Amino acid sequence: MYAITEHSHCRAVSIPPVANLNVTSRREATIARWPQSEIRPPRELAFAAGQTVFYDGDEARFFFEIVTGTLRCCRITRGGRRQIYRFAGAGEMLGLGGEHLHRYSAEAVTEVVVRRHPLLSLNAAMATDHQLRERVLLSLRDELTAVCAQMTRLGQLNATEKVASFLIDLSERNSDPDGWLYLPMTRSDIGDYLGLTIETVSRRINELKRLRLIEMKTPNEIRIAAHDQLAEFAEAA
């Protein structure tokens, strides 16, 4: 029982001491139940385009480092609509979100090779492998930056600004020395990432081409011809 004493202007509540202050998170409790056999060296796995690396709701026993290829991170609403929140490429990591379950599915957009690391040994590995620690911290930083940018993109930009921002972001990460950018994802993927219809994505890309802000060899090969001008469309991001 709580002991309550009253004074003229306030009440003091005496709370008994907590029996155990060593409270672990759900994730830590889940990891503690995993068998020690989960501690194993990283393993490289290959996935064909369209295959799923892990599903929304899967137990998060591993995190994944992308060696080659592109993955899309998405969730399906109860109404059947898909929202892509991230495209991840070589050098990026997935599955470090801090939950005991994956909160999205990771699907291969192209042929993908990933390096699967056991989460159970992450702390020990980071203590001894300084390069892994730097890669993990960099990946977490980049993911947080990308999420903040995506919130602005979805909430504040119009359709043309969204497409312009998307192309600039992708070009800064993936363009070749001549400035050409290959888009491995479909227009449907881009639409589900930007909250636009396929038709709107196509119209806005064609509009940017008509304005000579971008050049196109094929629907999936684009070069930003006027970076500063294109950036004006996305300056709110």
C-alpha positions in Angstrom: 0.0 0.0 0.0 1.1 3.6 -0.7 1.5 5.7 2.4 0.0 9.2 1.9 0.5 12.1 4.2 -1.3 15.4 3.7 0.0 18.9 4.5 -1.6 22.3 4.1 -0.5 22.8 0.5 0.6 19.4 -0.9 0.4 15.7 -0.4 3.6 13.5 -0.1 3.3 10.1 -1.5 5.7 7.4 -0.2 6.3 4.7 -2.8 7.9 1.4 -1.8 11.2 0.6 -3.5 11.2 -1.2 -6.8 12.1 -4.8 -6.3 14.2 -5.1 -9.5 15.5 -2.1 -11.5 17.2 -4.3 -14.0 14.4 -4.1 -16.5 15.2 -5.3 -20.0 13.4 -4.3 -23.2 11.3 -6.8 -25.1 14.1 -7.1 -27.7 16.7 -7.8 -25.0 14.4 -10.4 -23.4 13.8 -12.1 -26.8 17.5 -12.2 -27.6 18.2 -13.7 -24.2 16.0 -16.6 -25.0 17.8 -17.4 -28.3 20.1 -20.4 -28.3 23.8 -19.8 -28.3 24.0 -21.7 -31.6 22.7 -18.4 -33.1 26.2 -17.0 -32.6 27.8 -17.9 -35.9 30.0 -16.1 -38.5 28.3 -13.9 -41.1 26.9 -15.7 -44.1 26.5 -14.4 -47.7 23.1 -15.2 -49.3 21.9 -14.5 -52.8 18.4 -13.5 -53.9 16.8 -13.2 -57.3 14.8 -10.1 -58.2 11.4 -10.4 -56.6 12.5 -12.6 -53.7 12.0 -11.6 -50.1 15.0 -11.4 -47.7 12.7 -11.1 -44.7 9.0 -10.4 -44.0 7.2 -7.9 -42.0 6.5 -9.6 -38.6 9.5 -12.1 -38.9 11.5 -12.4 -35.7 14.6 -10.2 -36.0 17.4 -12.6 -35.3 19.7 -11.2 -38.0 20.7 -7.9 -39.6 21.7 -7.7 -43.2 24.5 -5.9 -45.0 23.9 -5.4 -48.7 26.9 -6.5 -50.8 25.4 -5.9 -54.3 22.0 -5.0 -55.7 19.0 -3.0 -54.5 16.3 -3.8 -51.9 13.0 -2.1 -51.3 11.6 -1.9 -47.7 7.8 -1.9 -47.6 4.7 -2.6 -45.7 1.2 -3.6 -46.9 -1.8 -1.9 -45.3 -4.9 -3.8 -44.2 -6.5 -2.3 -47.3 -3.9 -3.9 -49.6 -2.0 -0.7 -50.3 1.8 -0.8 -50.4 4.1 1.9 -48.9 7.7 1.7 -49.7 9.7 3.7 -47.2 13.2 3.0 -48.4 15.4 1.7 -51.3 18.7 0.3 -49.9 21.8 -0.4 -51.9 25.3 -1.8 -51.6 27.0 -0.9 -48.3 23.7 -0.2 -46.4 22.3 -2.3 -43.6 18.8 -3.5 -42.7 17.4 -4.9 -39.5 19.0 -2.7 -36.9 15.8 -0.9 -35.9 15.8 -2.1 -32.3 12.6 -4.1 -32.4 12.3 -7.9 -31.7 10.3 -8.2 -34.9 10.9 -6.8 -38.3 8.4 -4.0 -39.0 8.7 -4.1 -42.8 9.5 -6.6 -45.6 12.7 -6.4 -47.5 12.3 -7.4 -51.2 14.9 -7.7 -53.9 14.4 -5.2 -56.7 17.4 -6.6 -58.6 19.6 -9.7 -58.0 20.9 -9.1 -54.5 23.7 -10.5 -52.4 23.5 -9.8 -48.7 25.8 -10.6 -45.7 23.7 -11.9 -42.9 25.0 -11.2 -39.4 23.5 -12.7 -36.2 22.1 -10.0 -33.9 23.0 -12.1 -30.8 26.7 -11.4 -31.4 26.4 -7.8 -32.6 27.7 -6.2 -29.4 30.7 -8.5 -29.1 31.5 -8.1 -32.8 31.3 -4.3 -32.7 33.7 -4.3 -29.7 36.4 -6.2 -31.6 35.7 -5.3 -35.2 36.1 -1.6 -35.5 35.3 -1.5 -39.2 32.0 -3.3 -38.6 31.2 -0.8 -35.8 31.8 2.1 -38.1 29.6 0.6 -40.8 26.8 -0.1 -38.3 26.9 3.5 -36.9 27.1 5.0 -40.4 24.2 2.9 -41.6 22.1 4.0 -38.6 23.0 7.6 -39.2 22.2 7.4 -42.9 18.9 5.7 -42.2 17.8 8.4 -39.8 18.7 11.1 -42.3 16.8 9.3 -45.0 13.7 8.9 -42.8 13.7 12.6 -42.0 14.1 13.6 -45.6 11.3 11.2 -46.6 8.9 12.7 -44.0 9.5 16.1 -45.6 9.1 14.7 -49.1 5.8 13.1 -48.4 4.4 15.8 -46.2 5.5 19.0 -47.8 6.3 18.6 -51.5 4.1 18.5 -54.6 4.3 15.8 -57.2 7.0 17.5 -59.3 9.1 18.3 -56.3 8.8 14.7 -55.0 10.1 13.3 -58.3 12.9 15.9 -58.5 14.0 15.2 -54.9 14.0 11.5 -55.5 16.1 11.8 -58.6 18.6 14.1 -57.0 18.9 11.8 -53.9 19.4 8.7 -56.1 22.0 10.5 -58.3 24.1 11.5 -55.4 24.3 7.9 -54.3 24.4 5.9 -57.5 25.2 7.8 -60.7 28.2 6.7 -62.8 31.2 9.0 -63.7 29.3 10.4 -66.7 26.3 11.3 -64.6 24.0 8.6 -65.8 21.7 7.1 -63.3 20.1 3.6 -63.6 16.7 3.3 -62.0 16.3 -0.5 -61.1 12.9 0.1 -59.6 9.6 0.3 -61.6 7.4 3.3 -61.9 5.0 1.5 -59.6 7.8 1.2 -57.0 8.6 4.9 -57.3 4.9 5.8 -56.9 4.5 3.7 -53.8 7.7 5.4 -52.4 6.5 8.9 -53.2 2.8 8.5 -52.6 1.9 9.0 -56.3 0.2 7.0 -59.0 2.2 5.4 -61.8 0.7 7.9 -64.2 1.7 10.9 -62.1 5.3 9.6 -61.8 5.5 9.1 -65.6 4.0 12.5 -66.3 6.4 14.3 -63.9 9.5 12.6 -65.3 8.4 13.5 -68.8 7.8 17.1 -67.7 11.3 17.3 -66.3 12.6 15.9 -69.6 10.6 18.5 -71.5 12.1 21.2 -69.4 15.6 19.8 -70.3 16.4 19.2 -66.6 17.0 15.5 -67.2 18.0 13.4 -70.2 16.8 9.8 -70.9 18.3 7.0 -72.9 15.7 4.5 -71.8 12.9 4.7 -69.2 15.4 3.4 -66.6 18.5 5.4 -67.6 18.4 9.1 -66.6 21.0 11.8 -66.4 20.5 15.1 -64.5 21.3 17.7 -67.1 20.7 20.8 -64.9 21.4 19.9 -61.3 20.9 23.4 -59.8 17.6 24.0 -61.6 16.3 20.5 -60.7 17.2 21.2 -57.1 15.0 24.2 -57.1 12.0 21.9 -57.6 13.1 20.0 -54.5 14.5 22.8 -52.4 11.8 22.3 -49.7 13.4 19.0 -49.0 
